[in-house]
């Protein structure tokens, strides 16, 4: 499935000559003046365990919109295991459900990871995601 590449933002940099760069490299940090701009936000944790513990309440419990979406689904399609085990994922699917193409991309990303292997979810959850995908494909 061909998907458009995500747009990357430009990298900001300052053009300097070689001698200035060498001096900046050799100068101890304590001797450098404090920046005039506020410091950037700390980078997001790269380790999933760290990211999981940083999750906001909206990420660890289903949102009202997600619960409403869940209730509107036909009973056999409702992803009950997903709701119980991965509310963050349920929130993401519900948020994209109205945009068919986006929703199908989200569901495909959940079923096949970026390494090209099968989903990392347990079989009952992977089956629920596949059912949602099939239902969304057929739904008008």
C-alpha positions as CSV (number, residue, x, y, z in Angstrom):
1,X,0.0,0.0,0.0
2,X,1.6,3.3,-1.1
3,X,1.2,6.1,1.4
4,X,2.4,9.6,1.0
5,X,5.6,10.4,2.9
6,X,5.2,12.5,6.0
7,X,6.3,16.0,5.5
8,X,9.5,16.9,7.4
9,X,10.1,20.3,9.0
10,X,13.3,22.1,8.0
11,X,16.3,22.0,10.3
12,X,17.3,25.4,11.6
13,X,21.0,26.2,11.6
14,X,23.4,29.1,11.7
15,X,26.0,29.6,9.0
16,X,29.5,30.2,10.6
17,X,33.0,30.2,9.4
18,X,35.5,27.5,10.3
19,X,37.4,29.5,12.9
20,X,34.2,30.5,14.8
21,X,33.1,26.9,14.9
22,X,36.5,25.8,16.2
23,X,36.5,28.5,18.9
24,X,33.0,27.6,19.9
25,X,34.0,23.9,20.2
26,X,37.1,24.8,22.3
27,X,35.4,27.2,24.6
28,X,34.1,25.7,27.8
29,X,30.3,25.8,28.2
30,X,30.6,27.8,31.4
31,X,32.3,30.6,29.4
32,X,29.5,30.8,26.8
33,X,26.8,33.4,27.4
34,X,23.3,32.1,28.3
35,X,21.0,31.8,25.3
36,X,18.6,34.7,24.7
37,X,15.8,32.3,23.6
38,X,14.0,30.1,26.0
39,X,15.3,26.5,26.1
40,X,13.6,24.0,23.8
41,X,11.3,21.4,25.3
42,X,13.1,18.3,26.4
43,X,13.1,15.6,23.7
44,X,10.5,12.9,23.9
45,X,11.7,9.8,25.6
46,X,12.9,7.2,23.0
47,X,12.3,4.3,25.3
48,X,8.7,3.1,25.1
49,X,8.6,2.3,28.8
50,X,9.6,5.9,29.6
51,X,6.9,7.2,27.2
52,X,4.3,5.0,28.6
53,X,4.8,6.4,32.1
54,X,4.6,9.9,30.7
55,X,1.1,9.3,29.3
56,X,-1.6,11.7,30.1
57,X,-5.0,10.5,31.5
58,X,-6.5,10.8,28.0
59,X,-4.0,8.2,26.8
60,X,-4.7,5.6,29.5
61,X,-8.5,5.7,29.5
62,X,-11.0,5.9,26.7
63,X,-12.3,9.4,25.9
64,X,-16.0,10.2,25.9
65,X,-15.8,10.4,22.1
66,X,-14.2,7.0,21.8
67,X,-16.8,5.4,24.1
68,X,-19.6,7.0,22.0
69,X,-18.0,5.6,18.8
70,X,-17.6,2.2,20.5
71,X,-21.3,2.2,21.5
72,X,-22.4,3.0,17.9
73,X,-20.5,0.1,16.4
74,X,-22.5,-3.1,15.7
75,X,-22.1,-5.6,18.6
76,X,-20.0,-8.1,16.7
77,X,-17.6,-5.4,15.5
78,X,-17.0,-3.8,18.9
79,X,-13.3,-4.2,20.0
80,X,-13.9,-5.2,23.6
81,X,-10.4,-6.6,24.2
82,X,-8.9,-3.4,22.7
83,X,-11.1,-1.3,25.0
84,X,-10.0,-3.2,28.1
85,X,-6.3,-3.5,27.2
86,X,-5.3,-0.6,24.9
87,X,-7.6,2.4,25.5
88,X,-5.0,4.7,23.9
89,X,-5.2,2.7,20.7
90,X,-9.0,2.7,20.8
91,X,-8.9,6.5,21.2
92,X,-6.7,6.8,18.2
93,X,-8.9,4.7,16.0
94,X,-12.0,6.5,17.1
95,X,-10.4,9.9,16.4
96,X,-9.7,8.9,12.8
97,X,-12.8,6.9,12.1
98,X,-14.6,9.7,10.3
99,X,-11.8,10.1,7.7
100,X,-11.9,6.8,5.9
101,X,-8.4,6.9,4.3
102,X,-6.8,8.1,7.6
103,X,-8.6,5.5,9.5
104,X,-7.6,2.7,7.2
105,X,-3.9,3.9,7.4
106,X,-4.1,3.8,11.2
107,X,-5.6,0.3,11.2
108,X,-3.0,-1.0,8.7
109,X,-0.2,0.5,10.8
110,X,-1.6,-1.3,13.8
111,X,-1.8,-4.6,12.0
112,X,1.6,-4.5,10.2
113,X,4.4,-2.8,12.0
114,X,7.1,-0.7,10.3
115,X,9.5,-3.6,10.2
116,X,7.1,-5.5,7.9
117,X,6.2,-8.2,10.5
118,X,2.8,-9.1,11.7
119,X,1.1,-7.1,14.5
120,X,2.6,-7.3,17.9
121,X,-0.8,-7.5,19.5
122,X,-2.2,-10.7,21.0
123,X,-4.4,-12.7,18.5
124,X,-7.8,-11.6,20.0
125,X,-6.8,-7.9,19.7
126,X,-5.2,-8.3,16.3
127,X,-8.5,-10.0,15.1
128,X,-10.6,-7.1,16.5
129,X,-8.4,-4.6,14.6
130,X,-8.7,-6.7,11.4
131,X,-12.5,-6.8,11.9
132,X,-12.6,-3.0,12.3
133,X,-10.5,-2.6,9.2
134,X,-12.8,-4.9,7.1
135,X,-15.9,-3.2,8.5
136,X,-14.5,0.3,7.7
137,X,-13.6,-0.8,4.1
138,X,-17.2,-2.0,3.5
139,X,-18.9,0.8,5.4
140,X,-20.2,3.7,3.3
